[in-house]
Amino acid sequence: MTVLKQGLATALVLACAIALIPAISGCSTSESDPSKQTIPTDSNQWQKKLGDTFEKLSEADRGLLSRYMIRMKLSDAYESGAMPSTTIKQALVQQREYERLHPDNPTGKKSPVGASQTVAKVDNQIYPIALLPVKTSDNDSLTQVKLQFMLSNHGTVPIKSFKGKLLMKDAKLTKGKRFNIPLTQFATPITPEQSGKIIIESSIEDINVMRAIKNAQDVTIEITEGTLTLTDGQKIEFAEKLIP
């Protein structure tokens, strides 16, 4: 009888153990499924909380999740501190749909108009250009005038060439004067903290522009469009700014 009781007890323990296997297995599967993890609303915690989980995703899903995170950081919700709480699975679904609707802008990058103005302003500070005074008379209008500009390099890499458009502004002019600069290759690259000369010929029909050129100390020159090529192959692009 004692042996029978021991056998029943053992069988009962085994039955309970077998019954618990699906539950235990289910919990393990849930915890190991990376798509079920919640993305922290604090982006500073993303690396800490999602580092290991990120590696468990497929390469395609890692790319999707990366673009989702970039899009969130560029969103108004991020700027206002109202980041949505979501799981990785939900984020992937949302990102796929977003990319279907916006194939040319998967990260939701905002219009570059304002950014290009800021970049152009910085570029003009790093690569400023000035007009050298022109010795001429007021009667030289409607003639080809040789203009000389000095391009300075406050960057860290020598300048190899430049091509673009310049805008001359002066307080005495109602509107600026534009000049086209053909591709200018500098025989000796403009090294950092040095300047190089750009020479063009232009027809000056406005007497006020001619006077401004003669008094170049009051003139400001901006690069509004163009490409500046450095000796390492890098190209600095100047975008047209909105001019009031």
GROMACS elastic network, one bead per residue, 0.5 to 0.9 nm:
[ bonds ]
;  ai    aj funct       b0    kb
    1     5     6  0.62384   500
    1     6     6  0.86641   500
    2     5     6  0.51174   500
    2     6     6  0.62495   500
    2     7     6  0.85851   500
    3     6     6  0.51254   500
    3     7     6  0.61463   500
    3     8     6  0.86778   500
    4     7     6  0.50285   500
    4     8     6  0.62115   500
    4     9     6  0.85906   500
    5     8     6  0.50983   500
    5     9     6  0.61265   500
    5    10     6  0.86207   500
    6     9     6  0.50392   500
    6    10     6  0.61543   500
    6    11     6  0.85666   500
    7    10     6  0.51537   500
    7    11     6  0.61476   500
    7    12     6  0.85698   500
    8    11     6  0.50441   500
    8    12     6  0.60759   500
    8    13     6  0.86277   500
    9    12     6  0.50734   500
    9    13     6  0.62654   500
    9    14     6  0.86998   500
   10    13     6  0.51279   500
   10    14     6  0.62370   500
   10    15     6  0.85963   500
   11    14     6  0.51061   500
   11    15     6  0.60905   500
   11    16     6  0.86120   500
   12    15     6  0.50502   500
   12    16     6  0.61875   500
   12    17     6  0.85451   500
   13    16     6  0.51766   500
   13    17     6  0.61332   500
   13    18     6  0.86368   500
   14    18     6  0.60827   500
   14    19     6  0.84894   500
   15    18     6  0.51248   500
   15    19     6  0.60926   500
   15    20     6  0.86437   500
   16    19     6  0.50142   500
   16    20     6  0.62418   500
   16    21     6  0.88779   500
   17    20     6  0.51705   500
   17    21     6  0.64977   500
   18    21     6  0.53298   500
   18    22     6  0.79313   500
   19    22     6  0.68018   500
   19    23     6  0.78325   500
   20    23     6  0.53667   500
   20    24     6  0.61854   500
   20    25     6  0.85466   500
   21    24     6  0.51711   500
   21    25     6  0.59259   500
   21    26     6  0.83679   500
   22    26     6  0.58473   500
   22    27     6  0.85779   500
   23    26     6  0.50070   500
   23    27     6  0.62926   500
   23    28     6  0.86892   500
   24    27     6  0.52446   500
   24    28     6  0.63161   500
   24    29     6  0.87263   500
   25    28     6  0.51323   500
   25    29     6  0.61919   500
   25    30     6  0.86399   500
   26    29     6  0.51643   500
   26    30     6  0.62084   500
   26    31     6  0.87070   500
   27    30     6  0.51176   500
   27    31     6  0.62312   500
   27    32     6  0.86153   500
   28    31     6  0.52171   500
   28    32     6  0.61141   500
   28    33     6  0.86026   500
   29    32     6  0.51469   500
   29    33     6  0.60552   500
   30    33     6  0.53648   500
   30    34     6  0.85212   500
   30    36     6  0.74481   500
   31    34     6  0.76338   500
   31    36     6  0.79668   500
   31    37     6  0.83363   500
   32    35     6  0.89047   500
   32    36     6  0.86503   500
   32    53     6  0.88172   500
   33    36     6  0.58822   500
   33    37     6  0.76108   500
   33    53     6  0.87636   500
   33    56     6  0.86575   500
   34    37     6  0.56210   500
   34    53     6  0.55572   500
   34    54     6  0.76651   500
   34    56     6  0.66224   500
   34    57     6  0.69645   500
   34    88     6  0.73130   500
   34    89     6  0.82799   500
   35    38     6  0.82482   500
   35    53     6  0.84973   500
   35    57     6  0.80505   500
   35    87     6  0.67040   500
   35    90     6  0.81124   500
   35    92     6  0.86360   500
   36    87     6  0.57211   500
   36    88     6  0.61702   500
   36    89     6  0.62098   500
   36    90     6  0.86325   500
   37    50     6  0.83603   500
   37    53     6  0.80092   500
   37    86     6  0.85528   500
   37    87     6  0.53935   500
   37    88     6  0.59131   500
   37    89     6  0.80158   500
   38    41     6  0.89607   500
   38    50     6  0.89565   500
   38    85     6  0.71731   500
   38    86     6  0.56285   500
   38    88     6  0.61537   500
   38    89     6  0.87981   500
   39    42     6  0.85776   500
   39    43     6  0.87293   500
   39    45     6  0.89034   500
   39    46     6  0.71437   500
   39    49     6  0.80419   500
   39    50     6  0.74709   500
   39    84     6  0.89872   500
   39    85     6  0.65994   500
   39    86     6  0.58419   500
   39    87     6  0.55859   500
   39    88     6  0.63188   500
   39    91     6  0.85248   500
   40    43     6  0.66476   500
   40    44     6  0.86054   500
   40    45     6  0.63818   500
   40    46     6  0.63162   500
   40    49     6  0.75148   500
   40    50     6  0.85887   500
   40    83     6  0.88240   500
   40    84     6  0.88916   500
   40    85     6  0.68701   500
   40    86     6  0.81000   500
   40    87     6  0.89477   500
   41    44     6  0.88062   500
   41    45     6  0.81278   500
   41    46     6  0.84944   500
   41    78     6  0.89672   500
   41    81     6  0.87576   500
   41    82     6  0.80254   500
   41    83     6  0.53066   500
   41    84     6  0.63394   500
   41    85     6  0.58055   500
   41    86     6  0.83919   500
   42    45     6  0.56410   500
   42    46     6  0.71980   500
   42    81     6  0.86765   500
   42    83     6  0.75530   500
   43    46     6  0.52059   500
   43    47     6  0.81327   500
   43    69     6  0.84115   500
   43    73     6  0.78739   500
   43    78     6  0.88104   500
   43    83     6  0.87502   500
   44    47     6  0.71047   500
   44    48     6  0.80500   500
   45    48     6  0.52851   500
   45    49     6  0.58312   500
   45    50     6  0.79793   500
   46    49     6  0.53567   500
   46    50     6  0.54351   500
   46    51     6  0.73244   500
   47    50     6  0.55087   500
   47    51     6  0.51169   500
   47    52     6  0.88235   500
   48    51     6  0.58145   500
   48    52     6  0.84909   500
   49    52     6  0.77325   500
   49    53     6  0.80082   500
   50    53     6  0.50665   500
   50    54     6  0.57370   500
   50    55     6  0.87044   500
   51    54     6  0.53754   500
   51    55     6  0.69046   500
   52    55     6  0.54942   500
   52    56     6  0.69684   500
   53    56     6  0.52799   500
   53    57     6  0.70249   500
   54    57     6  0.55748   500
   54    58     6  0.86903   500
   54    61     6  0.88801   500
   54    62     6  0.65455   500
   54    65     6  0.85213   500
   55    58     6  0.78532   500
   55    59     6  0.87111   500
   55    62     6  0.78399   500
   56    62     6  0.88585   500
   57    60     6  0.80218   500
   57    61     6  0.59145   500
   57    62     6  0.59107   500
   58    61     6  0.51888   500
   58    62     6  0.61147   500
   58    63     6  0.86764   500
   59    62     6  0.50824   500
   59    63     6  0.63575   500
   59    64     6  0.87571   500
   60    63     6  0.52192   500
   60    64     6  0.63475   500
   60    65     6  0.87255   500
   61    65     6  0.59803   500
   61    66     6  0.83978   500
   61    92     6  0.71129   500
   62    65     6  0.51335   500
   62    66     6  0.60448   500
   62    67     6  0.86334   500
   63    66     6  0.51285   500
   63    67     6  0.62906   500
   63    68     6  0.86008   500
   64    67     6  0.52657   500
   64    68     6  0.61557   500
   64    69     6  0.87149   500
   64    91     6  0.86136   500
   64    92     6  0.62757   500
   64    95     6  0.65137   500
   64    96     6  0.73321   500
   65    69     6  0.61841   500
   65    70     6  0.86308   500
   65    88     6  0.75252   500
   65    91     6  0.70143   500
   65    92     6  0.61611   500
   65    95     6  0.75731   500
   66    69     6  0.51934   500
   66    70     6  0.62824   500
   66    71     6  0.86102   500
   67    70     6  0.50390   500
   67    71     6  0.60436   500
   67    72     6  0.85410   500
   67    95     6  0.76463   500
   67   106     6  0.67725   500
   67   107     6  0.54104   500
   67   108     6  0.89373   500
   68    71     6  0.50279   500
   68    72     6  0.61480   500
   68    73     6  0.86812   500
   68    91     6  0.68743   500
   68    92     6  0.75299   500
   68    94     6  0.82188   500
   68    95     6  0.57472   500
   68   106     6  0.82527   500
   68   107     6  0.66660   500
   69    72     6  0.50264   500
   69    73     6  0.62378   500
   69    74     6  0.86586   500
   69    91     6  0.88653   500
   69   107     6  0.83029   500
   70    73     6  0.51483   500
   70    74     6  0.62952   500
   70    75     6  0.86609   500
   70   107     6  0.59508   500
   70   108     6  0.82036   500
   70   109     6  0.87732   500
   71    74     6  0.51109   500
   71    75     6  0.61076   500
   71    95     6  0.89415   500
   71   106     6  0.77237   500
   71   108     6  0.53210   500
   71   109     6  0.71788   500
   72    75     6  0.50333   500
   72    76     6  0.82081   500
   72    77     6  0.73583   500
   72    78     6  0.62245   500
   72    83     6  0.75246   500
   72    84     6  0.89001   500
   72   107     6  0.82199   500
   72   108     6  0.84428   500
   73    76     6  0.82801   500
   73    77     6  0.81749   500
   73    78     6  0.54520   500
   73    79     6  0.75916   500
   73    83     6  0.87918   500
   74    77     6  0.84230   500
   74    78     6  0.68525   500
   74    79     6  0.76668   500
   74   107     6  0.79223   500
   74   108     6  0.70087   500
   74   109     6  0.67101   500
   74   110     6  0.77214   500
   75    78     6  0.54305   500
   75    79     6  0.66537   500
   75    80     6  0.88644   500
   75    83     6  0.88766   500
   75   108     6  0.75740   500
   75   109     6  0.86139   500
   75   110     6  0.87875   500
   76    79     6  0.50226   500
   76    80     6  0.60943   500
   76    81     6  0.84929   500
   76    82     6  0.83780   500
   76    83     6  0.89394   500
   77    80     6  0.51931   500
   77    81     6  0.60657   500
   77    83     6  0.53287   500
   77    84     6  0.77158   500
   78    81     6  0.50737   500
   78    82     6  0.59385   500
   78    83     6  0.53177   500
   78    84     6  0.87687   500
   79    82     6  0.77160   500
   79    83     6  0.86134   500
   80    83     6  0.80575   500
   86    89     6  0.81672   500
   86    90     6  0.61531   500
   86    91     6  0.64748   500
   87    90     6  0.52127   500
   87    91     6  0.61474   500
   87    92     6  0.86533   500
   88    92     6  0.61324   500
   88    93     6  0.86446   500
   89    92     6  0.52083   500
   89    93     6  0.63470   500
   89    94     6  0.87033   500
   90    93     6  0.51208   500
   90    94     6  0.61543   500
   90    95     6  0.85540   500
   91    94     6  0.50884   500
   91    95     6  0.60290   500
   91    96     6  0.85701   500
   92    95     6  0.50784   500
   92    96     6  0.61042   500
   92    97     6  0.86090   500
   93    96     6  0.52961   500
   93    97     6  0.63658   500
   93    98     6  0.86464   500
   94    97     6  0.52496   500
   94    98     6  0.60834   500
   94    99     6  0.86489   500
   95    99     6  0.60521   500
   95   100     6  0.84534   500
   95   106     6  0.80475   500
   95   107     6  0.88985   500
   96    99     6  0.52182   500
   96   100     6  0.61751   500
   96   101     6  0.87792   500
   97   100     6  0.50052   500
   97   101     6  0.63858   500
   97   102     6  0.85426   500
   98   101     6  0.52131   500
   98   102     6  0.59035   500
   98   103     6  0.80099   500
   98   106     6  0.70581   500
   98   107     6  0.88754   500
   98   108     6  0.88290   500
   99   104     6  0.79608   500
   99   105     6  0.73779   500
   99   106     6  0.51200   500
   99   107     6  0.82609   500
  100   103     6  0.56988   500
  100   106     6  0.86542   500
  101   104     6  0.89353   500
  101   106     6  0.89499   500
  102   105     6  0.53915   500
  102   106     6  0.60566   500
  102   107     6  0.89221   500
  102   108     6  0.81289   500
  103   106     6  0.59296   500
  105   108     6  0.54718   500
  105   109     6  0.64705   500
  105   110     6  0.89602   500
  106   109     6  0.78296   500
  109   112     6  0.81241   500
  110   113     6  0.87953   500
  111   114     6  0.72984   500
  111   115     6  0.78355   500
  112   116     6  0.56505   500
  112   117     6  0.84187   500
  113   116     6  0.52313   500
  113   117     6  0.64116   500
  113   118     6  0.88701   500
  113   241     6  0.80298   500
  113   242     6  0.86572   500
  114   117     6  0.52282   500
  114   118     6  0.64772   500
  114   119     6  0.87879   500
  114   241     6  0.88052   500
  115   118     6  0.51121   500
  115   119     6  0.61592   500
  115   120     6  0.85267   500
  116   120     6  0.59144   500
  116   121     6  0.84215   500
  116   238     6  0.81082   500
  116   239     6  0.61121   500
  116   240     6  0.80038   500
  116   241     6  0.73735   500
  117   120     6  0.51281   500
  117   121     6  0.61629   500
  117   122     6  0.87011   500
  117   239     6  0.72687   500
  117   240     6  0.77108   500
  117   241     6  0.54641   500
  117   242     6  0.76790   500
  118   121     6  0.51173   500
  118   122     6  0.63121   500
  118   123     6  0.86391   500
  119   122     6  0.50984   500
  119   123     6  0.60701   500
  119   124     6  0.86085   500
  119   238     6  0.78960   500
  119   239     6  0.82390   500
  120   124     6  0.61597   500
  120   125     6  0.86543   500
  120   223     6  0.79959   500
  120   224     6  0.75149   500
  120   225     6  0.87567   500
  120   237     6  0.81794   500
  120   238     6  0.55663   500
  120   239     6  0.62247   500
  120   240     6  0.80173   500
  120   241     6  0.75223   500
  121   124     6  0.52126   500
  121   125     6  0.64517   500
  121   126     6  0.88600   500
  121   222     6  0.88546   500
  122   125     6  0.50638   500
  122   126     6  0.62774   500
  122   127     6  0.84677   500
  123   126     6  0.50475   500
  123   127     6  0.57404   500
  123   128     6  0.77268   500
  123   223     6  0.85561   500
  123   236     6  0.79726   500
  123   237     6  0.86216   500
  123   238     6  0.73473   500
  124   127     6  0.50001   500
  124   129     6  0.75817   500
  124   222     6  0.65898   500
  124   223     6  0.65600   500
  124   224     6  0.88878   500
  124   238     6  0.86519   500
  125   128     6  0.53536   500
  125   129     6  0.89788   500
  125   154     6  0.79415   500
  126   152     6  0.79355   500
  126   153     6  0.64747   500
  126   155     6  0.59013   500
  127   151     6  0.66530   500
  127   152     6  0.54651   500
  127   153     6  0.51222   500
  127   154     6  0.60567   500
  127   155     6  0.72867   500
  127   223     6  0.88735   500
  128   150     6  0.83244   500
  128   151     6  0.60327   500
  128   152     6  0.55290   500
  128   153     6  0.73176   500
  128   154     6  0.81407   500
  128   221     6  0.80304   500
  128   222     6  0.75024   500
  128   223     6  0.81412   500
  129   149     6  0.65506   500
  129   150     6  0.54683   500
  129   152     6  0.61687   500
  129   195     6  0.89651   500
  129   220     6  0.83821   500
  129   221     6  0.60592   500
  129   222     6  0.68409   500
  129   223     6  0.76208   500
  130   148     6  0.86005   500
  130   149     6  0.54710   500
  130   150     6  0.52098   500
  130   151     6  0.66855   500
  130   152     6  0.84153   500
  130   216     6  0.84529   500
  130   219     6  0.81107   500
  130   220     6  0.68342   500
  130   221     6  0.57898   500
  130   222     6  0.84307   500
  131   134     6  0.86508   500
  131   147     6  0.75084   500
  131   148     6  0.60967   500
  131   150     6  0.63993   500
  131   168     6  0.86976   500
  131   213     6  0.78457   500
  131   216     6  0.61993   500
  131   217     6  0.83229   500
  131   219     6  0.74336   500
  131   220     6  0.77762   500
  131   221     6  0.69962   500
  132   147     6  0.74203   500
  132   148     6  0.55880   500
  132   149     6  0.58604   500
  132   150     6  0.71611   500
  132   213     6  0.82513   500
  132   214     6  0.88464   500
  132   216     6  0.63657   500
  132   217     6  0.84224   500
  133   147     6  0.82943   500
  133   148     6  0.80233   500
  133   213     6  0.62123   500
  133   214     6  0.54215   500
  133   215     6  0.63354   500
  133   216     6  0.50616   500
  133   217     6  0.77159   500
  134   145     6  0.83729   500
  134   146     6  0.78389   500
  134   147     6  0.68854   500
  134   148     6  0.80605   500
  134   210     6  0.88674   500
  134   213     6  0.61653   500
  134   214     6  0.51747   500
  134   215     6  0.80529   500
  134   216     6  0.78271   500
  135   213     6  0.88470   500
  135   214     6  0.64186   500
  136   139     6  0.81737   500
  136   140     6  0.66023   500
  136   145     6  0.85678   500
  136   210     6  0.83113   500
  136   214     6  0.69761   500
  137   140     6  0.56087   500
  137   141     6  0.84651   500
  137   210     6  0.82961   500
  137   211     6  0.84530   500
  137   214     6  0.83716   500
  138   141     6  0.67384   500
  138   207     6  0.66503   500
  138   210     6  0.69345   500
  138   211     6  0.70606   500
  139   142     6  0.87036   500
  139   207     6  0.83327   500
  140   143     6  0.58188   500
  140   144     6  0.84001   500
  140   145     6  0.80747   500
  140   204     6  0.81609   500
  140   205     6  0.87860   500
  140   207     6  0.85440   500
  140   210     6  0.79905   500
  141   144     6  0.82677   500
  141   145     6  0.86384   500
  141   203     6  0.77338   500
  141   204     6  0.55576   500
  141   205     6  0.50761   500
  141   206     6  0.66987   500
  141   207     6  0.62160   500
  141   210     6  0.70005   500
  142   145     6  0.88731   500
  142   203     6  0.59339   500
  142   204     6  0.55456   500
  142   206     6  0.79846   500
  143   202     6  0.80289   500
  143   203     6  0.55062   500
  143   204     6  0.64076   500
  143   205     6  0.75673   500
  144   201     6  0.59203   500
  144   202     6  0.52798   500
  144   204     6  0.68930   500
  145   200     6  0.82960   500
  145   201     6  0.53753   500
  145   202     6  0.53536   500
  145   203     6  0.61413   500
  145   204     6  0.69026   500
  146   199     6  0.69916   500
  146   200     6  0.58177   500
  146   202     6  0.65440   500
  146   203     6  0.89486   500
  147   198     6  0.82341   500
  147   199     6  0.57334   500
  147   200     6  0.54293   500
  147   201     6  0.59656   500
  147   202     6  0.72320   500
  147   213     6  0.87443   500
  148   197     6  0.66412   500
  148   198     6  0.57207   500
  148   200     6  0.66765   500
  148   201     6  0.87983   500
  149   196     6  0.82545   500
  149   197     6  0.56977   500
  149   198     6  0.50208   500
  149   199     6  0.63716   500
  149   200     6  0.84854   500
  149   221     6  0.89832   500
  150   195     6  0.61326   500
  150   196     6  0.55733   500
  150   198     6  0.62670   500
  150   199     6  0.88913   500
  151   190     6  0.84398   500
  151   194     6  0.85326   500
  151   195     6  0.53386   500
  151   196     6  0.52610   500
  151   197     6  0.62808   500
  151   198     6  0.72292   500
  152   190     6  0.76292   500
  152   191     6  0.89394   500
  152   192     6  0.81864   500
  152   193     6  0.68277   500
  152   194     6  0.58251   500
  152   196     6  0.65024   500
  152   197     6  0.89580   500
  153   156     6  0.80037   500
  153   157     6  0.83272   500
  153   158     6  0.74391   500
  153   159     6  0.72361   500
  153   190     6  0.66143   500
  153   191     6  0.67213   500
  153   192     6  0.51845   500
  153   193     6  0.52865   500
  153   194     6  0.57632   500
  153   195     6  0.61813   500
  153   196     6  0.84399   500
  154   157     6  0.88561   500
  154   191     6  0.88007   500
  154   192     6  0.56318   500
  154   193     6  0.51612   500
  154   194     6  0.77402   500
  155   158     6  0.77467   500
  155   159     6  0.88791   500
  155   191     6  0.86025   500
  155   192     6  0.57547   500
  155   193     6  0.74924   500
  156   191     6  0.79974   500
  156   192     6  0.55425   500
  156   193     6  0.85028   500
  157   190     6  0.85932   500
  157   191     6  0.67246   500
  157   192     6  0.62726   500
  157   230     6  0.63473   500
  157   231     6  0.68371   500
  157   232     6  0.73102   500
  158   189     6  0.55933   500
  158   190     6  0.50897   500
  158   192     6  0.59056   500
  158   229     6  0.89033   500
  158   230     6  0.57371   500
  158   231     6  0.57293   500
  158   232     6  0.81260   500
  159   162     6  0.80114   500
  159   186     6  0.77766   500
  159   188     6  0.89068   500
  159   189     6  0.52310   500
  159   191     6  0.65802   500
  159   192     6  0.82797   500
  159   196     6  0.89574   500
  159   228     6  0.71585   500
  159   229     6  0.60826   500
  159   231     6  0.60111   500
  159   232     6  0.89952   500
  160   184     6  0.87008   500
  160   185     6  0.62570   500
  160   186     6  0.57829   500
  160   187     6  0.82062   500
  160   188     6  0.77965   500
  160   190     6  0.68743   500
  160   228     6  0.76595   500
  160   229     6  0.54949   500
  160   231     6  0.53012   500
  160   232     6  0.88546   500
  160   233     6  0.87869   500
  161   183     6  0.69793   500
  161   184     6  0.54434   500
  161   186     6  0.57285   500
  161   189     6  0.77536   500
  161   190     6  0.88973   500
  161   227     6  0.82781   500
  161   228     6  0.59009   500
  161   229     6  0.52190   500
  161   230     6  0.70701   500
  161   231     6  0.86149   500
  162   181     6  0.79579   500
  162   182     6  0.79335   500
  162   183     6  0.57605   500
  162   184     6  0.53259   500
  162   185     6  0.68034   500
  162   186     6  0.83585   500
  162   198     6  0.89518   500
  162   226     6  0.73594   500
  162   227     6  0.58463   500
  162   229     6  0.62703   500
  163   180     6  0.82352   500
  163   181     6  0.55392   500
  163   182     6  0.53133   500
  163   184     6  0.61964   500
  163   185     6  0.88804   500
  163   225     6  0.85010   500
  163   226     6  0.54395   500
  163   227     6  0.55625   500
  163   228     6  0.66361   500
  163   229     6  0.88307   500
  164   179     6  0.86439   500
  164   180     6  0.61730   500
  164   181     6  0.51897   500
  164   182     6  0.67601   500
  164   183     6  0.76322   500
  164   223     6  0.73066   500
  164   224     6  0.76490   500
  164   225     6  0.52545   500
  164   227     6  0.62283   500
  164   228     6  0.83052   500
  164   238     6  0.82345   500
  165   178     6  0.69537   500
  165   179     6  0.56964   500
  165   181     6  0.57075   500
  165   182     6  0.86478   500
  165   222     6  0.85268   500
  165   223     6  0.60098   500
  165   224     6  0.57834   500
  165   225     6  0.51214   500
  165   226     6  0.61177   500
  166   177     6  0.82660   500
  166   178     6  0.56151   500
  166   179     6  0.51135   500
  166   180     6  0.64535   500
  166   181     6  0.73426   500
  166   221     6  0.65330   500
  166   222     6  0.55520   500
  166   224     6  0.57200   500
  166   225     6  0.72600   500
  166   226     6  0.87776   500
  167   176     6  0.61852   500
  167   177     6  0.57041   500
  167   179     6  0.64451   500
  167   220     6  0.81617   500
  167   221     6  0.56013   500
  167   222     6  0.52160   500
  167   223     6  0.64711   500
  167   224     6  0.65534   500
  168   175     6  0.89618   500
  168   176     6  0.53727   500
  168   177     6  0.50099   500
  168   178     6  0.61625   500
  168   179     6  0.78734   500
  168   219     6  0.66627   500
  168   220     6  0.58054   500
  168   222     6  0.66907   500
  169   172     6  0.86290   500
  169   173     6  0.70413   500
  169   174     6  0.89911   500
  169   175     6  0.72785   500
  169   177     6  0.67250   500
  169   178     6  0.89742   500
  169   212     6  0.88868   500
  169   218     6  0.87345   500
  169   219     6  0.58231   500
  169   220     6  0.53157   500
  169   221     6  0.64395   500
  169   222     6  0.82258   500
  170   173     6  0.54120   500
  170   174     6  0.83359   500
  170   175     6  0.82925   500
  170   176     6  0.71777   500
  170   209     6  0.87200   500
  170   212     6  0.69092   500
  170   218     6  0.63573   500
  170   219     6  0.50131   500
  170   220     6  0.65355   500
  171   174     6  0.77165   500
  171   218     6  0.78089   500
  171   219     6  0.80815   500
  172   175     6  0.89303   500
  172   208     6  0.76623   500
  172   209     6  0.88278   500
  172   212     6  0.76677   500
  173   176     6  0.65769   500
  173   177     6  0.85991   500
  173   208     6  0.68499   500
  173   209     6  0.71336   500
  173   212     6  0.80394   500
  176   209     6  0.87717   500
  177   209     6  0.73975   500
  179   200     6  0.88324   500
  179   202     6  0.76026   500
  180   200     6  0.85903   500
  180   202     6  0.88946   500
  181   184     6  0.75557   500
  181   198     6  0.82558   500
  181   199     6  0.86143   500
  181   200     6  0.71128   500
  181   226     6  0.87400   500
  182   200     6  0.83344   500
  184   198     6  0.70822   500
  184   199     6  0.87615   500
  185   188     6  0.86007   500
  185   189     6  0.83119   500
  186   189     6  0.53914   500
  186   190     6  0.72359   500
  186   196     6  0.74021   500
  186   197     6  0.82514   500
  186   198     6  0.86257   500
  188   191     6  0.84892   500
  188   196     6  0.85184   500
  189   196     6  0.80290   500
  189   230     6  0.83859   500
  189   231     6  0.74779   500
  190   193     6  0.82646   500
  190   194     6  0.59721   500
  190   195     6  0.59497   500
  190   196     6  0.57882   500
  191   194     6  0.55316   500
  191   195     6  0.76761   500
  191   196     6  0.89629   500
  192   195     6  0.83508   500
  204   207     6  0.76372   500
  204   209     6  0.70359   500
  204   210     6  0.64981   500
  205   208     6  0.89001   500
  205   209     6  0.78412   500
  205   210     6  0.78978   500
  206   209     6  0.52431   500
  206   210     6  0.63911   500
  206   211     6  0.88169   500
  207   211     6  0.62232   500
  207   212     6  0.86149   500
  208   211     6  0.50288   500
  208   212     6  0.61706   500
  208   213     6  0.86077   500
  209   213     6  0.61758   500
  209   214     6  0.86626   500
  210   213     6  0.51134   500
  210   214     6  0.63505   500
  210   215     6  0.88400   500
  211   214     6  0.50809   500
  211   215     6  0.64353   500
  211   216     6  0.87746   500
  212   215     6  0.51301   500
  212   216     6  0.61436   500
  212   217     6  0.87642   500
  212   218     6  0.73711   500
  212   219     6  0.67556   500
  213   216     6  0.51016   500
  213   217     6  0.87685   500
  213   218     6  0.88422   500
  213   219     6  0.74051   500
  214   217     6  0.87134   500
  215   218     6  0.62300   500
  215   219     6  0.73864   500
  216   220     6  0.80533   500
  217   220     6  0.81539   500
  223   226     6  0.72689   500
  223   238     6  0.69030   500
  223   239     6  0.87181   500
  223   240     6  0.86248   500
  224   238     6  0.61601   500
  224   239     6  0.61819   500
  224   241     6  0.64419   500
  225   237     6  0.74964   500
  225   239     6  0.50579   500
  225   240     6  0.52390   500
  225   241     6  0.83599   500
  226   236     6  0.82856   500
  226   237     6  0.59855   500
  226   238     6  0.51089   500
  226   239     6  0.71529   500
  226   240     6  0.86633   500
  227   235     6  0.63561   500
  227   236     6  0.56232   500
  227   238     6  0.61988   500
  228   234     6  0.84429   500
  228   235     6  0.56662   500
  228   237     6  0.65541   500
  228   238     6  0.80569   500
  229   232     6  0.83225   500
  229   233     6  0.64835   500
  229   234     6  0.59691   500
  229   236     6  0.63114   500
  229   237     6  0.87697   500
  230   233     6  0.54907   500
  230   234     6  0.53217   500
  230   235     6  0.62491   500
  230   236     6  0.78637   500
  231   234     6  0.72671   500
  232   235     6  0.89239   500
  238   241     6  0.88993   500
  240   243     6  0.87668   500
